[in-house]
Amino acid sequence: MKKIHLDGSVKSVKGPDNLSENHYFALSRVAKSPVYIFVDNNAVSVYNRDLKNVFVKHLDENDLTPFLYNEYLSVHSAASGNVRVFDVKQLDEEEQYFFAEFSPHTGRLKPMPNNYILMVDGGKLVCYEFN
């Protein structure tokens, strides 16, 4: 991985060795500390700022597409319609589980202060609030 800083400097960082060519990568800042998130085949893996693995969850699906919004990581399987939402700040908590016909959207709905997930279920637009 390459970190490109605002001053133009570049730093190389060695990531996990066992990733396929089709993996997804996201960087999240939780409590001002970087968290590296990898989704590869059926595995969701989270690494701390020192690239030490702190979380791995293997799911049934192999076609996972991730979406990151603040501290919420959603993974969607187009084949099954399953959506799982992980709170990156609380990985010891069970993920939230949904069904969606299309990829969901996670974010804020102004003027409401909380985070929501929007998805299509049974031909209807559904909105859930995160706890």
Legacy VTK file of the C-alpha trace (Angstrom):
# vtk DataFile Version 3.0
C-alpha trace
ASCII
DATASET POLYDATA
POINTS 131 float
0.000 0.000 0.000
1.119 3.541 -0.634
0.289 6.412 1.699
0.379 9.740 -0.092
0.581 12.639 2.355
-0.638 16.179 1.684
2.946 17.414 1.469
3.507 15.027 -1.467
5.610 12.502 0.421
4.888 8.822 -0.182
5.298 6.015 2.336
5.075 2.321 1.487
3.202 0.111 3.946
3.207 -3.678 3.681
-0.299 -5.083 3.842
-1.479 -8.650 4.451
0.174 -11.305 2.268
-2.774 -13.614 1.693
-5.095 -11.346 -0.324
-6.443 -12.263 -3.750
-6.187 -9.918 -6.730
-9.920 -9.129 -6.333
-9.874 -7.825 -2.759
-11.397 -4.540 -1.621
-9.597 -2.127 0.698
-10.864 0.773 2.793
-9.273 3.027 5.367
-11.357 4.305 8.252
-10.360 6.616 11.062
-11.789 5.412 14.338
-10.943 7.622 17.315
-8.371 9.402 15.090
-6.468 6.159 14.557
-6.402 4.498 11.129
-8.132 1.160 10.727
-7.424 -0.892 7.624
-10.370 -2.900 6.297
-10.045 -5.668 3.734
-12.872 -7.634 2.112
-11.622 -10.627 0.168
-13.772 -13.483 -1.102
-15.918 -14.337 1.927
-13.749 -12.719 4.628
-14.036 -9.316 6.301
-10.757 -8.440 8.055
-9.853 -5.392 10.121
-6.307 -4.375 11.036
-5.183 -1.709 13.504
-2.740 1.107 12.731
0.198 -1.304 13.189
-1.400 -3.690 10.658
-2.105 -6.247 13.375
-5.239 -8.253 12.606
-7.905 -7.418 15.205
-11.008 -8.921 13.568
-11.911 -11.563 10.977
-15.389 -12.724 10.028
-15.999 -15.360 7.361
-19.396 -15.103 5.679
-21.293 -17.581 3.516
-21.119 -15.455 0.365
-18.108 -14.990 -1.915
-19.393 -11.971 -3.875
-19.195 -9.310 -1.169
-19.106 -5.632 -2.069
-18.211 -3.255 0.773
-19.526 0.242 1.468
-17.948 2.371 4.189
-19.622 5.327 5.873
-17.842 6.785 8.899
-17.505 3.857 11.299
-20.081 1.640 9.558
-18.965 -1.023 7.108
-21.735 -2.611 5.026
-21.095 -5.680 2.883
-23.673 -6.729 0.297
-23.971 -9.954 -1.664
-25.751 -9.419 -4.991
-26.396 -13.168 -5.322
-28.138 -13.665 -1.968
-29.246 -10.095 -1.214
-27.768 -10.367 2.271
-26.411 -7.198 3.838
-24.334 -7.146 6.981
-23.392 -3.934 8.748
-20.408 -3.806 11.094
-19.675 -0.985 13.529
-15.911 -0.655 13.167
-15.702 0.947 16.634
-17.438 -2.044 18.252
-16.261 -5.148 16.417
-16.970 -7.306 19.448
-20.687 -6.601 18.907
-22.697 -8.762 16.497
-23.202 -7.199 13.081
-26.659 -6.044 11.957
-28.259 -8.178 9.261
-30.631 -7.100 6.458
-31.903 -8.221 3.070
-31.727 -5.884 0.075
-32.459 -6.381 -3.602
-29.816 -3.792 -4.525
-26.725 -2.405 -2.828
-27.724 -0.339 0.216
-26.783 3.241 0.980
-25.549 4.194 4.444
-25.449 7.758 5.701
-27.236 10.595 7.428
-30.663 11.967 6.599
-30.677 15.626 7.522
-31.913 17.074 9.821
-31.879 13.798 11.793
-28.692 13.302 13.871
-28.298 9.515 13.520
-26.979 7.156 10.848
-29.377 5.259 8.581
-29.301 2.577 5.944
-31.542 2.802 2.863
-32.349 -0.268 0.790
-34.920 -1.787 -1.519
-36.782 -4.767 -0.036
-39.787 -6.304 -1.770
-39.924 -3.429 -4.254
-40.214 -0.859 -1.441
-37.664 1.692 -0.267
-36.924 0.925 3.401
-34.992 3.047 5.885
-33.511 1.654 9.119
-31.854 3.642 11.892
-28.637 2.263 13.380
-28.718 1.627 17.134
LINES 1 132
131 0 1 2 3 4 5 6 7 8 9 10 11 12 13 14 15 16 17 18 19 20 21 22 23 24 25 26 27 28 29 30 31 32 33 34 35 36 37 38 39 40 41 42 43 44 45 46 47 48 49 50 51 52 53 54 55 56 57 58 59 60 61 62 63 64 65 66 67 68 69 70 71 72 73 74 75 76 77 78 79 80 81 82 83 84 85 86 87 88 89 90 91 92 93 94 95 96 97 98 99 100 101 102 103 104 105 106 107 108 109 110 111 112 113 114 115 116 117 118 119 120 121 122 123 124 125 126 127 128 129 130
